[in-house]
Amino acid sequence: MTERVGARELLRRVLDDGAWTSWDTPPPGPDPASSYGAELAAARERSGCDEAVITGEGRLRGHRIAFVVSEFRFLAGSIGLATADRIVAAVERATAEGLPLVAAPSSGGTRMQEGTAAFVQMARITAAVRAHRAAGLPYLVYLRHPTTGGVFASWGSLGHVTAAEPGALIGFLGPRVYEGLYGEPFPAGVQVAENLAAKGLLDAVVGIDDLTEVASRALNVLCGDAPPAAPPPPPAETLPETAAWESIERSRRPDRPGVRELLRHGATDVTPLSGTGQGEAERGMLLTLARFGGAPCVLVGQDRSSQRGGHPLGPAGLRVARRGMRLAAELSLPLVTVVDTPGAALSAEAEEGGLAGEIARCLADLITHPSPTLCLLLGEGTGGAALALLPTDRVLVARHAWLSPLPPEGASLIVHRTTARADEVAAAQGVRSADLLRDGLADEPVPEHPDAADEPEAFCRRAAAAVERGLSGLVPGGPAARQARYRPPA
């Protein structure tokens, strides 16, 4: 059975040395003669807390953070006027002091004894959290069992990174209320943390003893300073001339390392984020926080092995990418995109889901992105799905990576009405890394000796070092500079 702990125990086990400084002041005393006053007095006696949340500051693996933690034993963690005052004061203080904020709600929603006046406090808390995020400060949320109602529908759903306790009940409508209103139980297994994570509504399901590690990895990136000067690049290599079709065939090897291997061998503080945060998840697109050497970033990467394994890249994957773009922009973090795709999904569902529009919106978001951006063209670069992640301030290209408006077989069908001349078409279209570098569409090659599939760890370390160098001192070029590389020569 999953362990459930109170607010003080959670802080003791998550913060450095179990220590914190309280920001709380005593709430107004209730009328002892009223039934509600008696309930409050009993809740204080039962929980050992004077309200349904504890706020303050502490350190998490050295990071100074602010926190808001619910105490469910105090009237089911419900939010009344005094509770809302405490939360808003803590969020506003965290904003004023420039602190990341960790929220750990566990609540049945707003306090029924205080009615509508308590209910509308959710708007006030949301405004405070939004101002904190607008200041470029990280907001991490850990949803505990249970988190429902107005709390889940406000400050519980606004995290840059959102995790939940294993098996936790997480939902908008409390199941007891649903059954009472409709005379039947709510469908089983829906309002469970693991299901919401699978649907892309949560980033992770994390036990309390793993929370410190997960949160600290995220903070190492989200609170990361600008990267120090990168080590000098190795001497430039003269890449052997390679035919376009040879590179295309090599890029399609099933054992060629992809974005997951790049992160495994070349990055640290990797924190995977799941889905769009709006009920969509797609395995063909990876979204993570990561560090390459001293350089923190948000990484959006196409996972070719998943795409070729039955999870083609559809509109939801591009919405995952746009979530990453928003996250990087809001927190002023560099954005790294990894292009490695056999092409977008070709299906009725993709068309009806707005695939073309999502490609356009990715392009628009990237070209106007306020943070530094870097693209690593890692392998296959087919069509609009590849183009959607391409227009960045700096472009790195692996030796056998390539970029084409269609799979070469498709282009051959259009030009010659047969796939048999795909190699000719690829050569004529200038799809190779050497062509991209010559034409100014890429800035730096990443060598392969002779093929990334033959030296996966060494290649990934080489590519990661190139990303670190590329991010060092990189500044956002703005729309005009990003477009300039695509203008034909005069």
N, C-alpha and C positions, 0 to 999 in steps of 0.2 A: 504493500500500500504506500502511496506517495506521502511523504512527510509534509505536514502543514504546520507552519510556525507563525507566531505573532510578530508584531512590528519590531519590538526590541530584540528578539532572538534573531530575526533576519539581519538587522544592522550589526549585531554582535558577530555574526558569522561571515558577513560580506565585507565590512570595512576593516581597514588596517588596525590591528590590535583590538578590534571590536570597539573602537572608541569613536565618539562623535560629540559635537557641541550642539545643544538644542537651540533652536530659534523661537521656541514657543513661549507665548505669554498666556496666563490663565484666561480662559473664556469667561464671559459674564455668568454669574451664578443664576441657576434656574429658580423659579418660584417653588420653594419646597412644598407648598401646599397643593400644587397642581399634580395631576397624575403624570404629566410629562416630566415635571421636575423629579418626581420619584423614579421614573424610568432612567433619567440621566444619572441620578445618584447611584442607582443600582448598576448601571453600565460602568461607572467609574470604579466602583468597588470590585466588580467582576473582572475588568480588564487591567486595572492598575494604570489606566490612562485617563487624562481629563477630557479628551475628545477623540474623534474617530481617525485622526491622522497625527503622526509625529513628523515634524520638520526640523531641519538643521543642516549641518555640514560635517564632513569627515573626509578621510582620504581612502581612496581605492587604488591599491598598488601604486601609491605615490601621487595619484591625481587628486587634487582638491576638488570635491564635488559638493553640490547641494542635493538634498533628497526630500521627497514627500512619500511617506510610507503609511498605508492604511492599517488600522487595527480592527479586524473584523469582529472581535469580541465586544467592541463598543457599538451597540445597536446595529449590528451587521455591517459595520463600516460605512453607514449611510452619511450623506452629506447634508448637513444643516447650515444655517447661516453662519454660525461660529466656525464650523469646519471650513466652509468656503473662504471666510476671512483669513484663516490660517494658511490655507493653500495658496491663495492669491498673494499674501504677504511674502511667503517663501519664494514663489516663482519670481516676483518682482525684485526681491533682494538678490536672488541668483543672477538675474539679468543685470542689475546695477553693479554687481561685483564681478561680472564676466565669468560665471561658473557654469560648467556643464551641470545638467539637472538629471537626476535619476528618480523616476517615479515608480512606486510599487503598489498599485491599487489592489484592494480586495474589498469589494463593496457590493451591496445589493442595490445601489442607486441613491436617489435622493431621499431625504427623511420625510416619510409620510406625515409625521406629527406636525411638521412645519409647512406642509402643503406647497402651494404654488410659489410662495416666496423662496423656499429652498430649491425648488425645481429650476427656477430661472438662473440660479447661481452657476449652472453649468456653462451658460454663455459667458459669464464673467471669468470663470476659470479658463475657458478656451481662449478668450482674448489675451489673458496674461501669458499663457503658453505660446500663443502665436507671436506675441511681442518678443518673447525669449528666443524663439527660433529666428525671427526677423533680425535679431541682433547677431546672427551667425553663431549661436551657441548650441552645442549638442544637447539633445533631449532623448534619453533612453528610457524605455518603459518595460517593466517586468510585471505582466499580468498574473495575479495570484488567484487561487480558488476561493470563492467565485468572484468574477467581475462581470457585472451585468448593468443593464439600464443606462441611466444618464451618464454614469461614470465611464462605461465602455464607449458610449456615444459622444464623449467629449475628450477629456484629458487622457483617457486610456487608449485613444486611437490616433494620437498625433505624434508618435515617436519617430525619430529618424531611424532608430532600430527598435524593434519590438519583439520581446520574447515572452514566454509564458511557462508556468509550472507544468510539469507532466500531469496529464489527466485533469487539468483544471477546467471547470465550467466557465466558459467565456461566451457571452451572448448578449444581445440587446434585450430580448424579452425573457424574463425569468420563467423557467419551465412550470413552476407551481402556478403562476399567474395564467399562463397559457392554458393549462389543464382546467383551472377554475373557470376560465371564460368560455372555453370551447368544448369542455366535457371529454377531452381525450388527451393523452400524453403527447408532449412534443416529440417529434421523431428522434429516436435514439441515435447517438453518435455524431450529431450535427454540432452542438455547442460544446465541443471538446477541443482542447488546445491542439492536439495532434491533427485533427481534421482541418482546423482553420489554418494550420501551417501548410498542410498539403494543398490548400486552396489559395495560397499566396496572401493570406491575411496576416500571418505572423511570420517573423523571420526565423525563429528557432523555438524549440521546446527544451528548457534547461532546468535541471535540478538545482536546488539552492546551493549545494556544495560546488557546483560548476559555475555559478553565476559570477563570482569574482573574476575568474579567468576569462570568461566570455566578455564581460563588460570592460575589463581592462584592455583586452585586445582591440575592442572597438574604440575606446578612448585614446589608445596609442595612435590611432589613425585620425580620428575626428578632432583631437586636440593637437595634432602634429604641427610642428613649426615648419617653415619653409625648409626644403632640403639643403644640407650643406653642399659646398662645392663637390662635385663628383670627381672621382679619380680620372686622370687623363685617359682617353681612349687608347686601345692598343693600336699599333701601327696599322694603317689601312692595308687591307688585303686586296690583291687583284683577283677578282672573282673569275673563274674559268667561264668561257662562253658556253652557254647551255641553250639548246633548242627549246622553244616554247613548249612543245608537246612533251618533251622529257620532264620539264618542271611540273607540268600539269599532272602527268602520271605519278611523279614522285609525291606531289602534294596530296594525292588521293590514297596513298598507302594507309591501310588501317592502323598500322603501328606508328604512324607519324605523331609526335607529341602535339598536344593542343593546349588550350587555355588552362585546363585543370593541371596538366603537367608543368606548365609555366609557373603557376602559383605554388605548386608543391615543391619544386626545386629552386625557384628563384625569388620567392616573396616571403615575408614574415607578417605576423599580426593579421593573418587572413581571417576575415569575418564574413561568411556568406550571408547574403540577404535573400529572402525568398519572395519571388513574385512581385506583383505590382502594388501590393498593399490594398488592392481593391477587388480581391476575389478572383484573380487570375494568376496562374503560375505556368511557366513554360521551361522545360528542361533544356531546350536548345539555346537559351540565353542565360549567361551567368552574370550575377551582380554581386560584387564583393567590395569590402573595404580591405586595403592591403598596403604594405610598405615594400618598396623596392630599394634595398639599402636604407639610406636615410630619408627617402622620399615617400611621404604618405600620399594616397590617392584613392579615389573611387574608380573601380575597374568594371567596365561593361564588356563582356566577351562572348563571342559566338562559340558554342561548343559543338564542333563539327561531328564528333563521335556520337553525341546524342542525336543530332539532326539526321545523320545517316542511319542511326539505330531505331528510327521510327518516330522521331519527334521533330519534324520539320519546323523551320522557323516561321511562325505566323504572326499576326498582328499583336497578340498578347506578349510575345517576346520583345517586340519593339516598344511596347508600353513598359516592359521591365526596364529596357534601356533608357527610356525617358525618365523613369523614376530615378535611375542613377544620375542622369544629367541634372535633374532638379536638386538632388542631394548634394552633388558637388558644387552647384551654383550657390545654394543656400549657405553652405559652410565654407565657401571659398577654398575648396580643395581642388587640386589638379584632377582632371578626368583622363583616364586611359581607356581607349577602346581597342578591342582585339577583333580583327576581321578574319574569319575562317569559316566560310559557309559554302555549301554546294548550291545555295539558292533558296529563296523563300518558298514557303508552301504553295503548291499549285492545287487549289481546291475551292469548292464552292464556299466552304466555311471561312476560308481566308478572305475571299472576296467580300462576303457578307459581313465579315468582321472588321472591314476597313483597312486591309493590308496596304493599299496604295497610299491612303491618307496618313497612315502611321509612318511609312517611309518618308513622306514629305515633311511630317512634323519632326521626325528625328533630324533630318537635314536642316530644317529651320532652327531647331534648338541648338544643334552643334555649331552652326555657322555664327549664331549670335551669342554663344555661351560666354559668360563673363569670366570664367576661370581659365587657366592654361589647359590646353588639350593636346593629347598625343595619341596617335594611332599606330598600332603594330599590326601590319599586314602579315599574318602568320602562315597562311596556307592558301586554301581556295578563296577566291574573291569573286563570287558569281552574282551579277545582277544588282538589282535595287537593294537587296538585303545587305550586300557588302557596301554599296555606296552610302547607305544610311549612317554608317559609323566612320566614314572616311574623312570628311572635311575638317581637319584639325590643324593646330599650329605647327605640329611636327609629325612627320610620317616616317616610320621605320618599316623596312620590308625584308623579310627572310629571302634568302637566295632563290628558293624554289616557290616562293609565293607569286601570285599573279592576280590580275584584275581584269574582268571582262564583262560586257553588258549582258551576256548570256553564257550558259555552258557552251564551250566550243562546238559541241555536237549540235546544239540548237542553232547557233549562228551558221553552221555549215548547211543545215536544213533550209534556212532562210535564203542564203546566197546561192547554194548549189542544189537544193532539193534532195540532199543526201547527207547522212552523217559521216560518210566515208572520207570526207575532205576536211575534217575538224582540225587536223594538224596544220594544214595550209592556212586555214582561216585564222587560227590562233597566232601563227607567225605574222600574218599580214596585219592583224589588229594591234600589235604592240602590247601584248598582255604581260610580258615577262618583267621580273624585277629590274633587269638591266634597262628595259625600255622605260619603266616608270622613273628610274633615277635619271636617265638621260633627258627625259621630257620635263623634269622638275615636279613630277607628281609624287615623288618620294624623296626623302632627304638623306637617308643613311641605310646601307645594307647591313643585314645580320648574316654573317657567313654560315654555311653548312659544310661539314667536312666528311664525306661529300654530300651527305643527306641527313637531315635532322632525325630521321627514323633510325639511323645507324649509330647515333650518339645523343640520345634524348636528354640525358642529364646535362651534359656539357653544352648542348645547344640551348637548353632552357636557361642555364646560368648566363650564357653569352647574351641571350635576348634580354634577360632581366637586367644585366649590367647596362645594356644599351638603353633600356627604359629609364633606369636611374640617371644615366648621363643626360638623356633627352629631357628629363624633368628638371634637372638642375639649372636654375636661372631662367627657366622658361616663363615667359609672360604671355598673357592673352593677346593675340594679334588683332582681334576684332573682325567683324564681317568683311571689311575691305581687304585686309591682308589675307584672310582665309580664302577669299574668292580669287585673289590675284594669281595664284599658281595654276588656275584652270583657264586663264585667258590664253588664247592662241598667240604665238609670237607675231609681232607686227610685220 
